[in-house]
Structures are given as C-alpha cells and as structure tokens.
Amino acid sequence: MIVADTNLISYLLIDGDRTEAARRTWGRDSDWRAPPLWRSEFLNVLVVSVRAGVLDPPAAERAWTAAISLMTGREAQPVGQAVLRAALRDGLSAYDAQFVVTAEQLDVALVTGDRKILRARPDLAICIEDFGDGD
C-alpha cells in the first residue's frame, strides 16, 4: 500500500512524460490510497489540461471516470489538526499536508512527483521514478 498524490494519479491517467513511471509504480504496488482532496485537485488538473489543449472535454470526462473507478474505496480522511501541524512543521500547503498526514496515519510511503514534498519529507516521500524502479 502507498499513498498516491494527485500528481501520481494524473500521470497514470493522462498521457505525458511521467506516465510510464506512474505505470511502473502501479505495477509495483496497485494498492493506492489518497485523502478525498484528490478529487478536487484532479478535477482542476483536468480543467487546466483541457484549457491547455492537452485533453479535449470528452477525454477529460473519460479520465475522471477512470480516476473515480480507480480510487473508489481507497480514500482515507486525515485528521485536521494533524494536517495543520504537518503543514506548519514541514512548510507545506494544507493541501500537500493532507497527503503527508494520510501516509503517516497509514504508515506507508507517499509516492509523489512534488519536489517540495520530496524535499520536506525525505523520510516519508519517494519520487515516482524511484518507487517505480524499485529503489
């Protein structure tokens, strides 16, 4: 089991530079968890992707359907006070701290492409490429 941040979910479902690394991560461990926040963040990724011409609206809707199917039953709500403490302690946004706290609560790695999280929590977070390659 791992905590997958929105970046990882996005890389898996939207073809791009890190899609192969996300697929290797899925191949290594397909038991992904995330705080419910991932939904709002992923919807925003889809909107930005459509506006940038990366996806057309039907492709964005297919990606949303695939993401919901992938993550149904895999959400874990972090404790709010712990999120606040983690954000302040680690210098992260409350949004990023939700993924950190979810990983802490589940006692698993947070697999991410977010450099700020990787720098703030090297004890907990692992880069998508490193995890997918088995490092």
C-alpha positions as CSV (number, residue, x, y, z in Angstrom):
1,M,0.0,0.0,0.0
2,I,1.1,3.5,-0.8
3,V,-0.4,7.0,-0.6
4,A,-0.6,8.4,-4.2
5,D,-0.8,12.1,-4.5
6,T,-2.8,13.8,-7.2
7,N,0.3,14.1,-9.4
8,L,0.7,10.4,-9.5
9,I,-3.0,9.7,-10.2
10,S,-2.8,12.3,-13.0
11,Y,0.4,10.9,-14.5
12,L,-1.2,7.4,-14.6
13,L,-4.4,8.6,-16.3
14,I,-3.2,11.4,-18.6
15,D,-0.5,10.5,-21.1
16,G,2.6,12.5,-20.6
17,D,6.3,12.5,-19.7
18,R,5.8,10.6,-16.4
19,T,3.1,8.2,-17.5
20,E,5.5,5.3,-17.8
21,A,6.9,5.9,-14.4
22,A,3.4,6.0,-13.0
23,R,2.6,2.7,-14.7
24,R,5.7,1.2,-13.2
25,T,4.6,2.4,-9.8
26,W,1.2,0.8,-10.3
27,G,2.9,-2.4,-11.4
28,R,4.9,-2.4,-8.2
29,D,2.1,-1.6,-5.9
30,S,-1.5,-1.1,-7.1
31,D,-3.0,-0.5,-3.6
32,W,-3.2,3.3,-3.7
33,R,-4.8,5.5,-1.0
34,A,-5.4,9.2,-1.0
35,P,-7.3,11.8,1.0
36,P,-10.6,12.8,-0.5
37,L,-9.0,16.1,-1.5
38,W,-7.5,14.3,-4.5
39,R,-10.9,14.6,-6.3
40,S,-10.9,18.4,-6.3
41,E,-7.3,18.6,-7.3
42,F,-7.7,16.0,-10.1
43,L,-10.8,17.9,-11.4
44,N,-8.6,21.0,-11.5
45,V,-5.9,19.1,-13.4
46,L,-8.5,18.1,-15.9
47,V,-9.7,21.7,-16.4
48,V,-6.2,23.0,-16.8
49,S,-5.4,20.2,-19.2
50,V,-8.4,21.0,-21.4
51,R,-7.7,24.7,-21.4
52,A,-4.1,24.0,-22.4
53,G,-5.2,21.7,-25.2
54,V,-3.6,18.6,-23.7
55,L,-7.1,16.9,-23.5
56,D,-10.4,17.5,-25.2
57,P,-13.5,17.6,-23.0
58,P,-14.6,14.0,-23.7
59,A,-11.1,12.8,-22.9
60,A,-11.2,14.7,-19.6
61,E,-14.5,13.1,-18.8
62,R,-13.1,9.7,-19.5
63,A,-10.1,10.4,-17.3
64,W,-12.5,11.5,-14.5
65,T,-14.5,8.3,-14.8
66,A,-11.3,6.2,-14.8
67,A,-10.0,8.0,-11.7
68,I,-13.2,7.5,-9.8
69,S,-13.2,3.8,-10.7
70,L,-9.5,3.5,-9.7
71,M,-9.9,5.3,-6.3
72,T,-13.3,4.2,-5.1
73,G,-13.0,2.7,-1.7
74,R,-9.4,3.9,-1.4
75,E,-9.8,7.2,0.3
76,A,-8.6,7.9,3.9
77,Q,-9.5,11.2,5.6
78,P,-6.6,12.7,7.5
79,V,-7.2,14.3,10.9
80,G,-7.5,18.0,10.5
81,Q,-5.3,19.0,13.5
82,A,-2.6,16.7,12.2
83,V,-2.8,18.4,8.8
84,L,-2.4,21.8,10.4
85,R,0.6,20.7,12.4
86,A,2.2,19.0,9.4
87,A,1.8,22.0,7.2
88,L,3.3,24.3,9.7
89,R,6.1,21.9,10.7
90,D,7.1,21.0,7.1
91,G,6.5,24.3,5.3
92,L,3.8,22.8,3.1
93,S,0.4,23.9,2.0
94,A,-2.5,22.4,3.9
95,Y,-3.4,20.6,0.6
96,D,0.0,18.8,0.4
97,A,0.0,18.2,4.1
98,Q,-3.2,16.1,3.7
99,F,-1.2,13.6,1.6
100,V,1.6,13.6,4.1
101,V,-0.7,13.0,7.1
102,T,-2.6,10.3,5.2
103,A,0.7,8.5,4.7
104,E,1.7,9.0,8.3
105,Q,-1.6,7.7,9.6
106,L,-1.5,4.6,7.3
107,D,2.3,4.2,8.0
108,V,3.1,3.9,4.3
109,A,5.2,5.8,1.7
110,L,3.8,8.8,-0.1
111,V,4.7,8.5,-3.8
112,T,4.8,11.8,-5.4
113,G,6.3,14.0,-8.2
114,D,6.1,17.1,-6.0
115,R,9.6,18.4,-5.3
116,K,8.5,20.4,-2.3
117,I,7.1,17.4,-0.6
118,L,10.1,15.3,-1.5
119,R,12.5,18.0,0.0
120,A,10.3,18.5,3.1
121,R,9.7,14.8,3.9
122,P,12.5,12.6,2.5
123,D,11.8,10.1,5.4
124,L,8.2,9.6,4.0
125,A,8.0,10.7,0.4
126,I,9.6,8.9,-2.5
127,C,9.8,10.1,-6.1
128,I,7.6,8.4,-8.6
129,E,10.5,7.2,-10.8
130,D,12.4,5.9,-7.8
131,F,9.5,3.9,-6.5
132,G,8.5,2.6,-9.9
133,D,12.1,1.4,-10.5
134,G,12.2,-0.4,-7.1
135,D,14.7,1.9,-5.4
